């Protein structure tokens, strides 16, 4: 199966480099390139990609709004944010907008290709170390959800009311950035059992992927800055 990829970045050099790498990969194919957020939204509707690699900082409509429109639209495209993480302070907003993870521009090219495949397969890409940085960076801010912290916290607490004690425990560890093997070791259970709990959490909380579980854990107050 060939993964259809749309590249959205306002820097032609970045787009060209990614286009060359993706084109040289047999199971990936570039179906379009966009230099603005609005163009990315339009091309997503026209070309129906499996994955949109989205820069955050673009002129006019930024990558966060474009991500929100794409993931809320009728298509099935999934978005991976492309960012210089040490400089961008909008990664959390992009994840809330529906991104399935993000790539850092200085990642190895093989890792970027692997990330595209992971997201195309329906999983989320959020490395444990990055999860911890996200929580530390954003959990202490006063505007976690569109400037409405009280409402966001209430919504998060309400979302987890139906969870069992063990499910809350697993959700807390997911939100803390632990991988399935790390959670299994912490709780002294099998990795398969952890996967079952994560699948159950996704269903109960109506979450699309692991990224949304991290956000729910944060908004429910289960995790916070260290």
C-alpha positions as CSV (number, residue, x, y, z in Angstrom):
1,X,0.0,0.0,0.0
2,X,1.3,3.4,-1.0
3,X,0.9,6.2,1.5
4,X,-0.2,9.5,-0.1
5,X,1.6,12.5,1.5
6,X,0.9,16.2,1.3
7,X,3.7,18.5,2.3
8,X,2.9,21.9,3.9
9,X,5.7,24.3,4.7
10,X,6.3,27.9,3.7
11,X,10.0,27.2,3.1
12,X,10.6,25.9,-0.4
13,X,13.9,24.4,0.6
14,X,12.2,22.3,3.3
15,X,9.5,21.2,0.9
16,X,12.0,20.3,-1.8
17,X,14.2,18.2,0.6
18,X,11.2,16.3,1.9
19,X,9.7,15.8,-1.6
20,X,13.0,14.3,-2.8
21,X,13.2,11.9,0.2
22,X,9.6,10.8,0.0
23,X,9.7,10.4,-3.8
24,X,12.7,8.0,-3.4
25,X,10.8,5.9,-1.0
26,X,8.8,3.1,-2.7
27,X,5.8,3.0,-0.3
28,X,5.4,6.8,0.0
29,X,4.2,9.3,-2.7
30,X,3.9,13.1,-2.6
31,X,0.5,14.2,-3.9
32,X,0.9,17.9,-3.3
33,X,2.8,20.7,-1.8
34,X,1.5,23.8,0.0
35,X,3.2,27.0,1.1
36,X,0.3,28.3,3.3
37,X,-2.2,26.8,5.7
38,X,-5.2,27.7,3.5
39,X,-3.5,26.1,0.5
40,X,-2.9,23.0,2.6
41,X,-6.6,22.8,3.5
42,X,-7.6,23.2,-0.2
43,X,-5.1,20.6,-1.4
44,X,-6.1,18.2,1.2
45,X,-9.7,18.3,-0.1
46,X,-8.5,18.0,-3.7
47,X,-5.9,15.3,-3.4
48,X,-7.2,13.3,-0.4
49,X,-3.8,12.4,1.2
50,X,-3.3,9.9,3.9
51,X,-0.9,12.1,5.8
52,X,-0.3,15.9,5.8
53,X,3.1,17.0,7.1
54,X,2.3,20.4,8.4
55,X,4.6,23.3,9.4
56,X,3.2,25.5,12.2
57,X,4.5,28.9,11.3
58,X,3.1,29.9,7.9
59,X,1.8,33.2,6.5
60,X,-1.9,33.9,6.7
61,X,-3.6,30.8,8.1
62,X,-1.1,29.0,10.3
63,X,-0.6,25.3,10.7
64,X,-2.7,25.0,13.8
65,X,-5.8,26.4,12.2
66,X,-5.2,24.4,9.0
67,X,-4.8,21.3,11.1
68,X,-8.1,22.0,12.9
69,X,-10.0,22.4,9.6
70,X,-8.4,19.3,8.0
71,X,-9.1,17.0,11.0
72,X,-12.7,18.4,11.3
73,X,-13.4,17.9,7.7
74,X,-15.0,15.0,5.9
75,X,-11.7,13.3,4.8
76,X,-9.5,10.8,6.6
77,X,-6.2,12.7,6.3
78,X,-4.1,12.6,9.5
79,X,-1.8,15.5,10.3
80,X,1.8,15.4,11.6
81,X,3.2,18.7,12.7
82,X,6.6,19.7,11.5
83,X,8.3,22.1,13.9
84,X,11.5,23.4,15.4
85,X,10.4,22.3,18.8
86,X,12.9,24.3,20.8
87,X,11.5,27.5,19.3
88,X,7.8,26.8,18.8
89,X,5.4,27.3,21.7
90,X,2.4,26.2,19.8
91,X,2.9,22.4,19.7
92,X,0.2,21.8,22.4
93,X,-2.2,23.9,20.4
94,X,-1.5,21.8,17.3
95,X,-2.2,18.6,19.2
96,X,-5.4,20.0,20.5
97,X,-6.3,20.9,17.0
98,X,-6.2,17.3,16.0
99,X,-2.6,16.5,15.0
100,X,-1.6,12.9,15.4
101,X,1.9,13.9,16.5
102,X,4.8,15.9,15.3
103,X,8.2,15.8,13.7
104,X,11.2,17.9,14.5
105,X,12.9,19.5,11.5
106,X,16.4,18.2,12.6
107,X,15.3,14.6,12.9
108,X,17.0,12.0,10.8
109,X,15.3,11.5,7.4
110,X,14.7,7.8,8.1
111,X,12.9,8.8,11.3
112,X,10.7,11.2,9.4
113,X,9.7,8.6,6.9
114,X,9.0,6.1,9.7
115,X,6.9,8.7,11.4
116,X,4.8,9.2,8.3
117,X,4.2,5.4,8.1
118,X,3.2,5.2,11.8
119,X,0.6,7.9,11.5
120,X,-0.7,6.6,8.2
121,X,-1.3,3.3,9.9
122,X,-3.6,5.0,12.4
123,X,-1.2,5.3,15.3
124,X,0.0,8.5,17.0
125,X,3.6,9.7,17.0
126,X,4.6,11.3,20.3
127,X,7.9,10.1,21.8
128,X,7.9,9.7,25.6
129,X,10.7,12.2,26.0
130,X,8.7,14.8,23.9
131,X,5.5,14.0,25.9
132,X,7.4,14.9,29.1
133,X,8.6,18.1,27.6
134,X,5.1,19.0,26.4
135,X,3.7,18.5,29.9
136,X,6.4,20.5,31.5
137,X,6.1,23.3,29.0
138,X,2.3,23.6,28.8
139,X,0.8,22.2,32.0
140,X,1.7,25.2,34.0
141,X,0.2,27.7,31.6
142,X,-3.0,29.5,32.5
143,X,-4.7,28.9,29.1
144,X,-4.6,25.2,28.3
145,X,-7.7,25.3,26.1
146,X,-8.5,28.4,24.1
147,X,-8.0,30.6,27.2
148,X,-10.6,28.8,29.3
149,X,-8.7,26.8,32.0
150,X,-11.6,26.3,34.3
151,X,-13.8,24.9,31.6
152,X,-11.0,22.7,30.2
153,X,-10.2,21.3,33.7
154,X,-13.9,20.6,34.3
155,X,-14.3,18.9,31.0
156,X,-11.2,16.8,31.6
157,X,-12.4,15.7,35.1
158,X,-15.8,14.8,33.7
159,X,-14.3,12.7,30.9
160,X,-12.6,10.4,33.4
161,X,-15.4,9.9,35.9
162,X,-16.4,6.5,34.4
163,X,-12.9,5.1,34.5
164,X,-11.8,2.4,36.9
165,X,-9.0,3.0,39.3
166,X,-6.6,0.9,37.2
167,X,-7.7,2.7,34.0
168,X,-7.0,6.1,35.7
169,X,-3.6,4.7,36.7
170,X,-2.8,3.7,33.1
171,X,-4.0,7.0,31.8
172,X,-1.8,8.9,34.2
173,X,1.2,6.9,33.1
174,X,0.4,7.5,29.4
175,X,0.0,11.2,30.1
176,X,3.4,11.1,31.9
177,X,5.0,10.0,28.7
178,X,5.7,6.3,29.5
179,X,5.7,3.8,26.7
180,X,3.7,0.6,26.9
181,X,6.7,-1.5,28.1
182,X,7.5,1.1,30.7
183,X,3.9,1.1,32.0
184,X,3.9,-2.7,32.0
185,X,7.1,-2.7,34.1
186,X,5.7,0.0,36.5
187,X,2.4,-1.9,37.1
188,X,4.0,-5.4,36.9
189,X,1.6,-6.5,34.1
190,X,2.2,-7.6,30.6
191,X,2.6,-5.3,27.6
192,X,-0.4,-7.0,26.0
193,X,-2.5,-6.1,29.1
194,X,-1.3,-2.5,28.8
195,X,-2.4,-2.4,25.2
196,X,-5.8,-3.7,26.2
197,X,-6.1,-0.9,28.8
198,X,-5.0,1.8,26.2
199,X,-7.5,0.5,23.7
200,X,-10.3,0.6,26.4
201,X,-9.3,4.1,27.3
202,X,-9.5,5.2,23.7
203,X,-13.0,3.8,23.4
204,X,-14.3,5.1,26.8
205,X,-12.9,8.6,26.3
206,X,-13.7,8.9,22.7
207,X,-10.0,9.7,21.9
208,X,-8.6,9.2,18.5
209,X,-5.2,8.2,19.5
210,X,-2.5,8.3,22.3
211,X,-1.9,12.0,21.8
212,X,-5.5,12.8,22.8
213,X,-5.1,10.6,25.9
214,X,-2.1,12.8,26.9
215,X,-4.2,15.9,26.5
216,X,-7.1,14.4,28.5
217,X,-4.8,13.3,31.3
218,X,-3.4,16.8,31.5
219,X,-6.8,18.5,31.4
220,X,-8.1,16.2,34.1
221,X,-5.3,17.1,36.4
222,X,-3.8,13.6,36.4
223,X,-0.4,14.9,35.3
224,X,1.3,18.3,35.7
225,X,4.7,20.0,35.4
226,X,7.6,18.3,37.2
